Amino acid sequence: MSLTSISPFKGTFVILMLSFLFLSCEKNLVFDQFQSVDQNKWQKDSVLNFIYEAKDTLSKNNIYVNLRNNKDYEYSNLFLIVGIDFPNNYQIIDTLEYEMTTPEGRFLGTGISDVLENKLEYKTNVNFPVSGNYTIHVQHAMRKSQEIEGLKYLNGITDVGIQIEKLE
């Protein structure tokens, strides 16, 4: 059976169903933004800022840090400093650790090319209590074992993003 043998009604139905499935997967997504890392070398002092305008102060949300990395990433884990600046000048800052490889050394994440994407849980079941602009900032906090100074450049991170999903 070829696509040309599908009746116009059936073809329209198939397109509508595929559109519905695609849209239903994305209906809870309220924010999704990436920023590229300059030359795939994330500088120690480079803070990536994401501005989310919250209008809904009641709904619960999950917040994720999304990372894309390539084979140049040299570590099995990743330390990040992630903060949220509220419209009313309140601030939250967290130091987080994420696993980036399996115990055998294979990169985690999804993708079909040399770049893999990791969806890392940051905060779950949270609301934005004040309407207005929230700034979410992300900075790497990687250092070599037994060294005090952080890495000047973190190789292999290509993009960093923030995703916010509204819970049902």
TORTORKOL-763313 format. One record per residue (C-alpha): x, y negated, z negated; residue number from 1. Coordinates in Angstrom, 1 decimal. Example, Ala and Ser with C-alpha at 12.3 -4.5 7.8 and 13.67 -1.06 7.14 Angstrom:
2
+--------+--------+--------+-----+
!      X !      Y !      Z ! num !
+--------+--------+--------+-----+
!   12.3 !    4.5 !   -7.8 !   1 !
!   13.7 !    1.1 !   -7.1 !   2 !
+--------+--------+--------+-----+
This chain:
168
+--------+--------+--------+-----+
!      X !      Y !      Z ! num !
+--------+--------+--------+-----+
!    0.0 !    0.0 !    0.0 !   1 !
!    1.4 !   -3.4 !    0.9 !   2 !
!    0.5 !   -6.8 !   -0.3 !   3 !
!   -1.2 !   -7.5 !    3.0 !   4 !
!   -3.6 !   -4.6 !    2.4 !   5 !
!   -4.9 !   -6.2 !   -0.8 !   6 !
!   -8.3 !   -7.9 !   -0.3 !   7 !
!   -8.4 !  -11.7 !   -0.9 !   8 !
!  -10.5 !  -11.1 !   -4.0 !   9 !
!   -8.1 !   -8.5 !   -5.5 !  10 !
!   -5.1 !  -10.7 !   -4.6 !  11 !
!   -6.6 !  -13.7 !   -6.4 !  12 !
!   -7.5 !  -11.5 !   -9.4 !  13 !
!   -3.9 !  -10.1 !   -9.6 !  14 !
!   -2.5 !  -13.7 !   -9.4 !  15 !
!   -4.9 !  -14.9 !  -12.1 !  16 !
!   -4.1 !  -12.0 !  -14.4 !  17 !
!   -0.3 !  -12.5 !  -14.0 !  18 !
!   -0.8 !  -16.2 !  -14.7 !  19 !
!   -2.9 !  -15.5 !  -17.8 !  20 !
!   -0.3 !  -13.1 !  -19.1 !  21 !
!    2.5 !  -15.6 !  -18.6 !  22 !
!    0.6 !  -18.4 !  -20.2 !  23 !
!   -0.6 !  -16.4 !  -23.2 !  24 !
!    3.0 !  -15.6 !  -24.0 !  25 !
!    3.9 !  -19.3 !  -24.1 !  26 !
!    0.7 !  -20.7 !  -25.7 !  27 !
!    2.2 !  -20.8 !  -29.2 !  28 !
!    5.4 !  -22.5 !  -28.0 !  29 !
!    5.4 !  -26.1 !  -29.2 !  30 !
!    9.0 !  -27.0 !  -28.6 !  31 !
!   11.8 !  -25.4 !  -26.5 !  32 !
!   14.9 !  -27.4 !  -25.6 !  33 !
!   18.5 !  -26.4 !  -24.8 !  34 !
!   21.7 !  -28.5 !  -24.6 !  35 !
!   24.8 !  -27.3 !  -22.7 !  36 !
!   28.1 !  -27.1 !  -24.5 !  37 !
!   30.8 !  -29.0 !  -22.7 !  38 !
!   33.0 !  -26.5 !  -20.7 !  39 !
!   31.7 !  -23.7 !  -22.9 !  40 !
!   34.0 !  -24.9 !  -25.7 !  41 !
!   31.9 !  -26.2 !  -28.7 !  42 !
!   34.0 !  -28.8 !  -30.5 !  43 !
!   34.1 !  -28.7 !  -34.3 !  44 !
!   32.7 !  -32.2 !  -34.7 !  45 !
!   30.1 !  -31.9 !  -32.0 !  46 !
!   26.6 !  -32.0 !  -33.5 !  47 !
!   23.7 !  -31.2 !  -31.2 !  48 !
!   20.5 !  -33.1 !  -32.0 !  49 !
!   17.0 !  -32.1 !  -31.0 !  50 !
!   14.1 !  -34.4 !  -31.6 !  51 !
!   10.7 !  -32.9 !  -32.2 !  52 !
!    7.6 !  -35.1 !  -32.5 !  53 !
!    5.3 !  -33.4 !  -35.0 !  54 !
!    1.6 !  -34.3 !  -34.8 !  55 !
!    0.2 !  -31.3 !  -36.5 !  56 !
!    0.9 !  -31.3 !  -40.2 !  57 !
!   -1.2 !  -28.3 !  -41.1 !  58 !
!   -0.2 !  -25.4 !  -38.8 !  59 !
!    2.5 !  -23.0 !  -39.8 !  60 !
!    5.5 !  -22.6 !  -37.5 !  61 !
!    8.6 !  -20.5 !  -36.9 !  62 !
!   11.8 !  -22.3 !  -36.0 !  63 !
!   14.6 !  -20.6 !  -34.0 !  64 !
!   18.1 !  -21.5 !  -33.0 !  65 !
!   18.7 !  -20.1 !  -29.5 !  66 !
!   22.3 !  -19.5 !  -28.3 !  67 !
!   23.7 !  -18.5 !  -25.0 !  68 !
!   27.1 !  -17.0 !  -25.0 !  69 !
!   29.4 !  -15.4 !  -22.5 !  70 !
!   32.2 !  -12.8 !  -22.8 !  71 !
!   34.7 !  -15.5 !  -23.9 !  72 !
!   33.0 !  -15.5 !  -27.4 !  73 !
!   35.7 !  -13.9 !  -29.6 !  74 !
!   33.9 !  -13.2 !  -32.9 !  75 !
!   31.4 !  -10.7 !  -34.3 !  76 !
!   29.5 !  -13.3 !  -36.2 !  77 !
!   28.7 !  -17.0 !  -36.1 !  78 !
!   28.4 !  -19.6 !  -38.8 !  79 !
!   26.2 !  -22.7 !  -38.2 !  80 !
!   25.2 !  -25.8 !  -40.2 !  81 !
!   21.6 !  -26.6 !  -39.3 !  82 !
!   19.7 !  -29.5 !  -40.7 !  83 !
!   16.4 !  -31.2 !  -40.4 !  84 !
!   15.9 !  -34.9 !  -40.9 !  85 !
!   12.3 !  -35.7 !  -41.7 !  86 !
!   10.5 !  -38.9 !  -40.7 !  87 !
!   10.3 !  -40.0 !  -44.4 !  88 !
!   14.2 !  -39.7 !  -44.7 !  89 !
!   14.0 !  -36.3 !  -46.5 !  90 !
!   16.7 !  -33.9 !  -45.4 !  91 !
!   17.3 !  -30.2 !  -45.4 !  92 !
!   20.8 !  -28.7 !  -44.6 !  93 !
!   21.5 !  -25.0 !  -44.4 !  94 !
!   24.7 !  -23.0 !  -43.7 !  95 !
!   23.7 !  -19.9 !  -41.8 !  96 !
!   25.5 !  -16.7 !  -40.7 !  97 !
!   24.3 !  -14.7 !  -37.7 !  98 !
!   25.6 !  -11.4 !  -36.3 !  99 !
!   26.7 !  -11.7 !  -32.7 ! 100 !
!   27.8 !   -8.1 !  -32.0 ! 101 !
!   27.0 !   -4.5 !  -32.9 ! 102 !
!   29.4 !   -2.7 !  -35.3 ! 103 !
!   30.9 !   -1.2 !  -32.1 ! 104 !
!   31.6 !   -4.7 !  -30.7 ! 105 !
!   28.9 !   -5.0 !  -28.1 ! 106 !
!   27.3 !   -8.4 !  -27.8 ! 107 !
!   23.7 !   -8.7 !  -29.1 ! 108 !
!   21.2 !  -10.7 !  -27.1 ! 109 !
!   19.3 !  -10.4 !  -23.9 ! 110 !
!   20.2 !  -11.1 !  -20.3 ! 111 !
!   21.2 !   -9.5 !  -17.1 ! 112 !
!   24.3 !  -11.5 !  -16.3 ! 113 !
!   27.5 !  -12.4 !  -18.2 ! 114 !
!   25.5 !  -14.9 !  -20.3 ! 115 !
!   23.4 !  -13.4 !  -23.1 ! 116 !
!   20.7 !  -15.3 !  -25.0 ! 117 !
!   20.2 !  -14.8 !  -28.8 ! 118 !
!   17.1 !  -16.0 !  -30.6 ! 119 !
!   18.2 !  -16.5 !  -34.2 ! 120 !
!   15.6 !  -17.0 !  -36.9 ! 121 !
!   16.1 !  -20.2 !  -38.8 ! 122 !
!   12.9 !  -21.0 !  -40.7 ! 123 !
!    9.6 !  -19.1 !  -40.8 ! 124 !
!    6.1 !  -19.9 !  -41.9 ! 125 !
!    6.8 !  -23.6 !  -42.3 ! 126 !
!    4.8 !  -26.7 !  -41.6 ! 127 !
!    5.8 !  -30.2 !  -40.7 ! 128 !
!    4.2 !  -32.1 !  -43.7 ! 129 !
!    4.7 !  -35.6 !  -42.3 ! 130 !
!    3.7 !  -36.6 !  -38.7 ! 131 !
!    6.5 !  -38.2 !  -36.7 ! 132 !
!    9.9 !  -37.4 !  -35.3 ! 133 !
!   12.0 !  -34.7 !  -36.9 ! 134 !
!   15.7 !  -34.4 !  -35.9 ! 135 !
!   17.1 !  -30.9 !  -36.0 ! 136 !
!   20.9 !  -30.9 !  -35.8 ! 137 !
!   23.1 !  -27.9 !  -35.2 ! 138 !
!   26.9 !  -27.7 !  -35.6 ! 139 !
!   29.2 !  -24.7 !  -35.7 ! 140 !
!   31.1 !  -23.9 !  -38.9 ! 141 !
!   33.5 !  -21.3 !  -37.6 ! 142 !
!   37.0 !  -20.8 !  -39.0 ! 143 !
!   39.6 !  -18.1 !  -38.8 ! 144 !
!   39.9 !  -15.7 !  -41.7 ! 145 !
!   42.1 !  -17.1 !  -44.5 ! 146 !
!   42.2 !  -20.6 !  -43.0 ! 147 !
!   40.6 !  -23.7 !  -44.5 ! 148 !
!   40.4 !  -25.8 !  -41.3 ! 149 !
!   37.5 !  -25.0 !  -38.9 ! 150 !
!   38.1 !  -24.0 !  -35.3 ! 151 !
!   38.7 !  -27.1 !  -33.2 ! 152 !
!   37.0 !  -25.4 !  -30.3 ! 153 !
!   34.6 !  -22.4 !  -30.3 ! 154 !
!   34.9 !  -20.7 !  -27.0 ! 155 !
!   32.1 !  -18.8 !  -25.2 ! 156 !
!   29.0 !  -20.7 !  -26.4 ! 157 !
!   27.4 !  -22.1 !  -23.2 ! 158 !
!   24.1 !  -23.5 !  -24.5 ! 159 !
!   22.4 !  -24.2 !  -27.9 ! 160 !
!   18.7 !  -24.7 !  -28.2 ! 161 !
!   15.8 !  -25.1 !  -30.7 ! 162 !
!   12.5 !  -23.3 !  -30.3 ! 163 !
!    9.4 !  -23.9 !  -32.4 ! 164 !
!    6.5 !  -21.5 !  -32.2 ! 165 !
!    3.1 !  -22.2 !  -33.8 ! 166 !
!    1.8 !  -19.2 !  -35.8 ! 167 !
!   -1.8 !  -18.0 !  -35.1 ! 168 !
+--------+--------+--------+-----+
